[in-house]
Amino acid sequence: MNHVSSPSWSTAAARSAAGPCSFALLTVLSSSLLTLGAAAQAPRVVVSTTDDLPAAAGVPFSVLDGDLVVVQAGQPVAPFLAGGHFHAAGGFIPSDVDAYAHLPGSLPGSAPGNVFSLLSNEGGFLDGDILGFASGGGVALLVSELDLATALGASGSNIDVDALAYDDGGRIVFSLADNLAASALGAISDGDVLRLEPAFAGVTRLFTEADVQAQFTLATGLSDAILDVQALEWVAGEVWIAVQSPSRHDGSILALGPTPRVVSDENDLGLGGAEIDALGTLRTGDEPPVFHLSAEFALPGDSVHVEARGRPGSVLWVLPSGAAGHVLLPRYGGFGALFLDPLDPWLTVALGMGALYRVQLDGNGSFAVDWALPSAAVYGTGPVGELGWSFQVLDPAARTISAPFRVQKL
């Protein structure tokens, strides 16, 4: 099988930029976590939007409601985890990510550090389940809908986790998508902020919907009904939220507490005021290199838009493979594992020739190109038996690896 190169990317330059590369070298390189500093006055956060957003000024790639992107006031929107990433790491593409958080104690940027809940029952999971990427690949059930409903004193109820965070003690803070008529706390509103106690020993109500409404009004001066708490984060003892209404602030991030305030205004986040449906802050190291493609399904030879993100000015290697796999890289920063088959012909030929695709990031840490998928039959078997192509990027200087991205062959 011949190596398939692209005139848009440099391959031979990878040898002179970073020396010869082999799979063995990748597995022995020591760890060095990537740090992307966030401006103190404007938090850098991960969000999901309620609706799909087409590519537009400031957002050079389409954002689907199942995608997670990074936003910060005054900075361009950056890809984080899209459907192709979920496919490669978890085995399926969520129709919509409804809540997101980082697992306390996890290595920043690592696969198991990503915790999420879904809008719908899919992938063999329920919309009230709290999930994470399993350390060996696939998706792990962290807290079941049944256990959460039982802790609420509403065993047998169908509940949907709509917002999710962890407090400083590692307890789960959450909100529900719908009102719950009866529970151990009485009636629960979709705007209530709740906390799951250790060992499932009940649930505490931290804020009622009326509390959130009052604090929203103090923060914004608006008395419009918030309708629902859509997203949550816990930051140094504060609860940050996103609400469903009014539209003027359904894409803003607000802080609850002694001094309610707007943390980030929707007009500054680069999403055109889109409603926020999930929210998570970024720890140092939670933003390793990112490789994002515009297509999750494609034919050989199809043109796709590529976005790469990482340390400003850094050089990234793109590791291509037809077949998926899983090899832990415990001494390697970032996602922490190679989700490619180390024996895949496309990958082994590229490694053997020292001809990996090379990406040079600009001063903002970004790279973009339109590129054609190989027309040759280099596709292989994916994590659930489908045919397609997988990619990961490596920062050889920082010794970090990205989340994998899978494109399924049509």
PLY file of the C-alpha trace (Angstrom):
ply
format ascii 1.0
element vertex 410
property float x
property float y
property float z
element edge 409
property int vertex1
property int vertex2
end_header
0.00 0.00 0.00
1.46 3.33 -1.04
1.67 6.28 1.28
-0.81 8.94 0.19
0.51 12.48 0.54
-1.10 15.86 0.06
0.30 18.97 -1.61
-1.38 21.06 1.10
0.68 19.61 3.94
4.42 19.12 4.30
5.64 15.54 4.78
9.37 15.51 4.20
9.72 18.60 6.37
8.60 16.53 9.34
11.96 14.72 9.26
14.01 17.90 9.45
11.68 19.63 11.91
11.65 16.97 14.56
13.88 14.11 13.51
12.92 10.53 12.56
9.74 9.23 14.12
8.65 5.68 14.86
5.89 4.06 16.88
8.49 2.82 19.35
9.68 6.40 19.85
6.13 7.56 20.56
5.71 5.00 23.33
8.87 5.93 25.23
8.79 9.72 25.09
8.37 11.22 28.56
5.39 13.32 29.57
5.13 17.09 29.28
1.65 18.58 29.53
0.56 21.31 27.15
-0.45 24.58 28.75
-2.58 27.12 26.95
-2.87 30.13 29.23
-6.26 31.74 29.74
-6.70 35.44 30.24
-7.45 36.13 33.89
-10.22 38.57 33.07
-12.00 36.23 30.64
-12.37 32.52 31.51
-11.71 29.99 28.78
-14.50 27.42 28.86
-15.88 24.40 27.03
-19.49 24.72 25.86
-22.05 22.94 23.75
-24.80 24.82 21.92
-28.49 23.91 21.83
-28.70 24.22 18.04
-26.34 23.62 15.13
-24.31 26.61 13.97
-23.12 26.92 10.35
-19.60 28.07 9.61
-19.44 31.85 9.72
-17.13 34.73 10.52
-15.25 33.86 13.70
-16.36 30.21 13.51
-14.61 28.74 10.44
-16.15 25.29 10.99
-19.71 24.11 11.51
-20.62 23.52 15.16
-23.22 20.80 15.75
-25.30 20.59 18.93
-23.42 17.43 19.85
-20.04 19.16 19.62
-18.04 20.73 22.41
-16.06 23.85 21.54
-13.78 26.19 23.48
-14.79 29.84 23.80
-13.29 32.86 25.51
-14.28 36.51 25.27
-12.29 38.16 22.52
-10.80 34.88 21.21
-11.77 32.75 18.21
-13.94 29.70 18.76
-11.79 26.55 18.86
-12.77 22.90 18.32
-12.57 20.59 21.34
-14.59 17.35 21.06
-16.81 16.85 18.01
-18.78 13.88 16.74
-15.74 12.34 15.06
-13.84 12.50 18.35
-16.69 10.80 20.23
-16.87 8.16 17.49
-13.14 7.39 17.66
-12.89 7.38 21.46
-16.36 6.18 22.46
-17.73 4.17 19.55
-20.74 6.34 18.65
-21.64 9.92 17.77
-24.02 11.55 20.30
-26.92 13.39 18.72
-26.58 16.07 21.42
-24.30 16.50 24.46
-26.52 17.87 27.21
-24.00 18.32 30.06
-20.22 18.28 30.47
-17.65 18.32 33.28
-14.09 17.25 34.12
-13.65 14.24 36.39
-11.96 15.33 39.64
-8.51 13.82 40.09
-8.16 12.89 36.44
-5.09 13.84 34.43
-5.86 17.11 32.62
-6.59 16.53 28.96
-6.87 12.75 29.36
-9.68 10.69 27.88
-11.15 9.60 31.27
-11.21 13.23 32.40
-14.21 13.97 30.17
-17.62 13.46 31.81
-20.88 14.04 29.94
-24.58 13.30 29.72
-26.74 12.97 26.62
-29.97 14.61 25.54
-31.45 11.32 24.34
-31.22 7.61 25.05
-28.55 6.37 22.63
-25.41 4.31 22.37
-26.89 1.89 24.89
-27.16 4.64 27.54
-29.99 6.69 29.06
-30.36 10.47 29.06
-30.13 10.45 32.85
-26.84 8.51 32.91
-23.57 10.27 33.68
-20.87 8.96 31.35
-17.15 9.18 30.64
-14.62 7.75 28.22
-13.37 4.39 29.47
-9.62 4.13 30.00
-9.39 1.27 27.51
-11.63 2.87 24.88
-15.40 3.10 24.65
-17.80 4.81 27.07
-18.10 4.01 30.78
-21.20 4.43 32.94
-20.15 6.55 35.96
-23.57 7.12 37.55
-26.73 5.47 36.28
-30.08 7.17 35.84
-31.57 4.55 38.17
-29.07 5.30 40.96
-29.61 9.04 40.58
-33.40 8.67 40.62
-33.16 6.45 43.71
-30.99 9.03 45.50
-33.67 11.61 44.65
-36.30 9.40 46.29
-37.95 8.94 42.93
-36.96 5.41 42.00
-38.49 4.38 38.70
-38.82 7.96 37.42
-37.42 8.81 34.02
-35.04 11.69 34.65
-32.74 13.55 32.28
-29.53 15.21 33.54
-29.48 18.64 31.91
-26.47 20.23 33.60
-23.49 18.79 35.44
-20.49 19.84 37.53
-18.32 18.63 40.43
-17.86 20.76 43.55
-14.61 21.19 45.47
-15.33 18.00 47.42
-15.89 15.93 44.28
-19.68 15.78 44.74
-21.87 15.93 41.65
-23.84 19.15 41.18
-26.62 18.85 38.62
-29.95 20.07 37.26
-32.76 18.17 35.56
-34.19 18.76 32.11
-37.79 18.52 33.33
-39.76 19.17 36.48
-40.10 16.22 38.85
-43.44 16.21 40.64
-42.42 14.10 43.64
-39.10 13.34 45.31
-37.52 13.22 48.76
-37.15 17.01 48.40
-40.74 17.48 47.26
-41.39 18.90 43.82
-38.21 19.66 41.85
-38.08 22.28 39.09
-35.86 22.15 36.02
-34.30 25.38 37.25
-33.24 23.94 40.63
-29.54 23.30 41.30
-29.02 20.01 43.16
-26.12 18.12 44.71
-25.71 14.34 44.94
-24.32 13.37 48.34
-21.53 10.77 48.76
-22.50 7.10 48.53
-25.85 8.16 47.02
-27.05 9.17 50.49
-29.60 11.59 49.15
-29.71 14.86 47.25
-29.41 18.43 48.55
-31.05 21.42 46.89
-28.45 24.22 46.63
-30.62 26.75 44.76
-34.31 26.70 43.92
-35.41 27.99 40.55
-36.75 31.05 42.38
-33.28 31.61 43.88
-31.70 31.38 40.45
-34.34 33.72 39.04
-33.66 36.32 41.74
-29.90 36.13 41.22
-30.29 36.32 37.45
-32.30 39.52 37.87
-29.65 41.00 40.19
-26.90 40.11 37.71
-28.61 41.37 34.55
-31.33 43.80 35.62
-33.83 41.70 33.66
-36.94 40.10 35.16
-37.66 37.71 32.26
-38.30 34.12 33.35
-35.16 31.96 33.09
-37.32 28.85 32.38
-34.51 26.31 32.91
-30.91 25.95 34.09
-29.21 24.58 30.98
-25.60 24.24 32.11
-23.54 24.27 35.31
-19.97 24.67 36.49
-18.43 24.95 39.96
-15.59 27.47 40.21
-13.82 28.11 43.52
-17.01 27.80 45.55
-19.22 29.61 43.04
-21.88 28.03 40.86
-21.76 29.22 37.25
-24.82 28.64 35.09
-26.34 29.15 31.68
-30.11 29.58 31.43
-32.69 28.98 28.72
-34.24 32.45 28.69
-34.32 35.31 27.87
-32.61 35.09 24.48
-30.48 38.14 25.36
-28.63 36.01 27.93
-29.28 32.36 26.98
-25.71 32.23 25.71
-24.18 34.09 28.66
-22.43 32.57 31.67
-23.59 33.84 35.06
-22.25 33.36 38.59
-24.54 32.66 41.54
-23.56 33.64 45.05
-23.21 36.70 47.30
-22.42 38.86 44.25
-24.38 37.55 41.24
-22.80 38.68 37.99
-22.37 38.02 34.29
-19.09 36.12 33.94
-19.09 36.13 30.13
-21.62 37.90 27.92
-22.96 35.92 24.98
-22.06 38.78 22.64
-18.37 38.31 23.45
-18.06 34.54 23.01
-18.04 34.40 19.21
-21.06 32.09 18.85
-23.48 34.72 17.62
-25.46 34.62 20.85
-26.20 30.89 20.55
-27.87 29.25 23.54
-25.45 27.28 25.74
-26.41 23.72 26.62
-23.28 22.46 28.45
-20.44 24.20 30.27
-17.05 23.32 31.74
-13.98 25.32 32.70
-10.50 24.28 31.60
-7.79 23.16 33.98
-4.16 23.66 32.99
-3.50 20.90 30.46
-7.14 20.27 29.57
-6.61 21.67 26.09
-4.11 19.39 24.32
-3.65 19.63 20.55
-6.87 19.25 18.57
-7.43 17.81 15.10
-10.91 18.43 13.70
-12.44 17.55 10.34
-15.65 18.95 8.87
-16.96 15.52 7.88
-17.93 12.59 10.07
-19.03 10.54 7.04
-17.31 10.70 3.64
-16.26 8.85 0.50
-12.65 8.25 -0.56
-11.35 11.37 -2.28
-13.92 13.70 -0.68
-12.73 17.17 0.25
-12.88 17.99 3.95
-12.03 21.10 5.95
-9.30 20.54 8.53
-8.81 22.64 11.67
-5.89 22.06 14.01
-5.23 23.84 17.30
-2.36 23.79 19.76
0.56 25.79 21.12
1.15 28.96 19.09
3.92 28.45 16.56
4.30 24.74 17.27
4.74 21.94 14.76
2.29 19.02 14.90
2.60 15.61 13.26
-0.61 14.08 11.90
-0.79 10.32 12.50
-3.12 8.66 9.94
-4.57 5.15 10.14
-7.31 3.27 8.40
-7.85 0.91 11.31
-8.65 1.93 14.86
-6.90 0.52 17.90
-5.98 1.39 21.46
-2.50 1.64 22.95
-2.10 3.37 26.30
0.65 5.99 26.51
0.83 6.47 30.30
3.94 8.65 30.13
2.50 10.82 27.39
0.52 14.01 27.93
-2.80 14.91 26.37
-5.46 12.29 25.61
-3.17 9.58 26.94
-3.59 6.84 24.35
-3.11 6.08 20.69
-6.52 5.17 19.23
-4.94 3.92 16.00
-3.85 0.42 15.03
-0.03 0.46 15.36
0.16 -2.22 12.63
-2.07 -0.36 10.17
-0.32 -0.27 6.75
-1.01 3.43 6.14
0.46 4.37 9.52
3.43 2.01 9.41
4.47 3.12 5.94
4.26 6.79 6.96
6.29 6.11 10.11
8.83 3.94 8.28
9.43 6.60 5.62
9.55 9.44 8.18
6.83 11.02 6.08
4.10 11.97 8.51
1.97 14.93 7.57
3.35 18.09 9.18
1.23 21.02 10.40
2.75 24.38 11.29
0.49 26.35 13.66
0.41 30.13 13.41
0.93 32.69 16.16
-2.62 32.09 17.41
-2.06 28.35 17.63
-4.27 27.50 14.67
-4.05 25.88 11.24
-6.71 25.33 8.59
-6.71 23.70 5.18
-9.11 22.03 2.75
-7.81 18.53 2.05
-8.94 15.48 0.09
-9.24 12.15 1.85
-7.12 9.49 0.14
-8.71 8.02 -2.95
-6.60 4.89 -2.48
-8.04 2.10 -0.34
-6.23 2.99 2.88
-9.44 2.92 4.95
-9.73 0.27 7.63
-11.95 -1.11 10.39
-13.12 1.27 13.12
-14.03 0.80 16.78
-17.44 -0.74 16.05
-16.55 -2.60 12.84
-17.25 0.22 10.38
-14.84 1.21 7.60
-13.14 4.60 7.60
-10.13 6.68 8.54
-8.71 7.75 11.92
-6.38 10.63 12.78
-4.51 11.94 15.80
-1.99 14.75 16.08
1.19 14.77 18.10
3.09 17.75 19.47
6.63 16.28 19.58
8.13 19.21 21.49
5.47 19.29 24.25
5.05 15.50 24.00
1.26 15.59 23.94
-1.26 13.72 21.82
-4.72 14.82 20.72
-8.06 13.09 20.92
-8.59 10.83 17.91
-10.97 11.76 15.10
-12.81 9.11 13.06
-14.38 9.61 9.62
-16.69 6.78 8.59
-16.64 5.67 4.96
-19.97 6.01 3.19
0 1
1 2
2 3
3 4
4 5
5 6
6 7
7 8
8 9
9 10
10 11
11 12
12 13
13 14
14 15
15 16
16 17
17 18
18 19
19 20
20 21
21 22
22 23
23 24
24 25
25 26
26 27
27 28
28 29
29 30
30 31
31 32
32 33
33 34
34 35
35 36
36 37
37 38
38 39
39 40
40 41
41 42
42 43
43 44
44 45
45 46
46 47
47 48
48 49
49 50
50 51
51 52
52 53
53 54
54 55
55 56
56 57
57 58
58 59
59 60
60 61
61 62
62 63
63 64
64 65
65 66
66 67
67 68
68 69
69 70
70 71
71 72
72 73
73 74
74 75
75 76
76 77
77 78
78 79
79 80
80 81
81 82
82 83
83 84
84 85
85 86
86 87
87 88
88 89
89 90
90 91
91 92
92 93
93 94
94 95
95 96
96 97
97 98
98 99
99 100
100 101
101 102
102 103
103 104
104 105
105 106
106 107
107 108
108 109
109 110
110 111
111 112
112 113
113 114
114 115
115 116
116 117
117 118
118 119
119 120
120 121
121 122
122 123
123 124
124 125
125 126
126 127
127 128
128 129
129 130
130 131
131 132
132 133
133 134
134 135
135 136
136 137
137 138
138 139
139 140
140 141
141 142
142 143
143 144
144 145
145 146
146 147
147 148
148 149
149 150
150 151
151 152
152 153
153 154
154 155
155 156
156 157
157 158
158 159
159 160
160 161
161 162
162 163
163 164
164 165
165 166
166 167
167 168
168 169
169 170
170 171
171 172
172 173
173 174
174 175
175 176
176 177
177 178
178 179
179 180
180 181
181 182
182 183
183 184
184 185
185 186
186 187
187 188
188 189
189 190
190 191
191 192
192 193
193 194
194 195
195 196
196 197
197 198
198 199
199 200
200 201
201 202
202 203
203 204
204 205
205 206
206 207
207 208
208 209
209 210
210 211
211 212
212 213
213 214
214 215
215 216
216 217
217 218
218 219
219 220
220 221
221 222
222 223
223 224
224 225
225 226
226 227
227 228
228 229
229 230
230 231
231 232
232 233
233 234
234 235
235 236
236 237
237 238
238 239
239 240
240 241
241 242
242 243
243 244
244 245
245 246
246 247
247 248
248 249
249 250
250 251
251 252
252 253
253 254
254 255
255 256
256 257
257 258
258 259
259 260
260 261
261 262
262 263
263 264
264 265
265 266
266 267
267 268
268 269
269 270
270 271
271 272
272 273
273 274
274 275
275 276
276 277
277 278
278 279
279 280
280 281
281 282
282 283
283 284
284 285
285 286
286 287
287 288
288 289
289 290
290 291
291 292
292 293
293 294
294 295
295 296
296 297
297 298
298 299
299 300
300 301
301 302
302 303
303 304
304 305
305 306
306 307
307 308
308 309
309 310
310 311
311 312
312 313
313 314
314 315
315 316
316 317
317 318
318 319
319 320
320 321
321 322
322 323
323 324
324 325
325 326
326 327
327 328
328 329
329 330
330 331
331 332
332 333
333 334
334 335
335 336
336 337
337 338
338 339
339 340
340 341
341 342
342 343
343 344
344 345
345 346
346 347
347 348
348 349
349 350
350 351
351 352
352 353
353 354
354 355
355 356
356 357
357 358
358 359
359 360
360 361
361 362
362 363
363 364
364 365
365 366
366 367
367 368
368 369
369 370
370 371
371 372
372 373
373 374
374 375
375 376
376 377
377 378
378 379
379 380
380 381
381 382
382 383
383 384
384 385
385 386
386 387
387 388
388 389
389 390
390 391
391 392
392 393
393 394
394 395
395 396
396 397
397 398
398 399
399 400
400 401
401 402
402 403
403 404
404 405
405 406
406 407
407 408
408 409
